């Protein structure tokens, strides 16, 4: 009987992971997260300054140009969230490009 019990925790945790991955939209934004919103033909970047209160459905955003705005939870789902990770991953790619050059130099007489 013991062998069956060992298998149980693995299957339950795997199901939880699938649930987390399957949500199509981000619902939980964090204070300090960067976002971008389009006004007319231009995009303006801002920072999430406050999360919705229990009795309201609005995030408070402060834009880089000093403007501020309350944005509804539904509208936030359609905005561009600027992922900080994407900039750091491009740095790694740039570092890899240096390697062939250094090897080439070492082989010269």
Legacy VTK file of the C-alpha trace (Angstrom):
# vtk DataFile Version 3.0
C-alpha trace
ASCII
DATASET POLYDATA
POINTS 109 float
0.000 0.000 0.000
2.811 2.409 0.619
3.866 2.660 -3.008
0.494 4.092 -4.025
0.711 6.841 -1.413
4.090 7.973 -2.708
2.578 8.711 -6.107
-0.243 10.874 -4.841
1.584 14.146 -3.964
3.205 14.268 -7.399
-0.057 14.068 -9.336
-1.803 16.689 -7.188
1.039 19.220 -7.508
1.191 18.673 -11.265
-2.503 19.519 -11.555
-1.955 22.755 -9.638
0.816 23.767 -12.036
-1.451 23.211 -15.027
-4.150 25.418 -13.529
-1.702 28.255 -13.004
-0.399 28.035 -16.542
-3.788 27.873 -18.210
-5.024 31.350 -17.178
-5.022 33.383 -20.417
-4.813 36.862 -18.894
-2.774 38.390 -16.142
-5.101 39.478 -13.381
-2.714 40.382 -10.583
-0.560 43.387 -11.315
1.964 44.630 -8.782
2.696 48.132 -7.559
5.748 49.435 -9.391
5.106 47.383 -12.518
5.642 49.265 -15.765
2.901 49.584 -18.362
2.282 51.313 -21.688
-0.960 52.832 -22.911
-1.849 54.287 -26.271
-3.279 57.794 -26.556
-4.063 58.696 -30.154
-0.958 57.831 -32.169
1.493 57.747 -29.264
2.288 55.335 -26.473
2.834 56.641 -22.963
4.689 54.670 -20.313
3.771 54.705 -16.651
4.069 52.863 -13.371
1.280 51.175 -11.408
1.012 53.317 -8.273
-1.941 51.711 -6.473
-3.992 48.537 -6.715
-7.808 48.421 -6.693
-9.444 48.815 -3.303
-12.035 46.192 -2.296
-14.832 48.642 -3.118
-13.342 49.893 -6.401
-12.226 48.263 -9.625
-9.545 50.780 -10.591
-5.766 50.760 -10.658
-3.995 54.099 -10.203
-1.220 54.724 -12.735
1.304 57.556 -12.736
2.803 58.298 -16.123
6.397 59.298 -16.805
5.331 62.746 -18.016
3.749 63.516 -14.631
0.167 62.698 -15.576
-1.942 60.285 -13.523
-4.968 58.164 -14.321
-7.323 55.592 -12.829
-7.655 52.549 -15.100
-10.350 49.911 -14.668
-9.433 46.280 -14.046
-10.917 45.293 -17.420
-8.960 47.953 -19.298
-5.706 46.919 -17.614
-6.041 43.459 -19.197
-5.676 45.041 -22.639
-2.676 47.227 -21.859
0.946 46.447 -22.582
2.853 45.427 -19.475
6.583 46.044 -19.845
8.333 42.889 -18.641
11.641 43.702 -16.988
12.892 40.185 -17.821
12.989 40.820 -21.568
15.783 43.403 -21.269
18.022 41.162 -19.166
17.634 38.188 -21.542
18.833 40.278 -24.513
22.002 41.138 -22.579
22.829 37.435 -22.307
22.572 37.049 -26.086
24.939 39.978 -26.617
27.548 38.432 -24.302
27.486 35.156 -26.243
28.397 37.008 -29.440
31.753 37.978 -27.948
32.967 34.407 -27.565
33.730 33.539 -31.218
35.792 36.708 -31.606
38.042 35.916 -28.642
38.588 32.333 -29.866
39.494 33.596 -33.326
42.101 35.971 -31.876
43.694 33.252 -29.781
44.371 31.079 -32.821
46.314 33.758 -34.682
50.086 33.190 -34.841
LINES 1 110
109 0 1 2 3 4 5 6 7 8 9 10 11 12 13 14 15 16 17 18 19 20 21 22 23 24 25 26 27 28 29 30 31 32 33 34 35 36 37 38 39 40 41 42 43 44 45 46 47 48 49 50 51 52 53 54 55 56 57 58 59 60 61 62 63 64 65 66 67 68 69 70 71 72 73 74 75 76 77 78 79 80 81 82 83 84 85 86 87 88 89 90 91 92 93 94 95 96 97 98 99 100 101 102 103 104 105 106 107 108
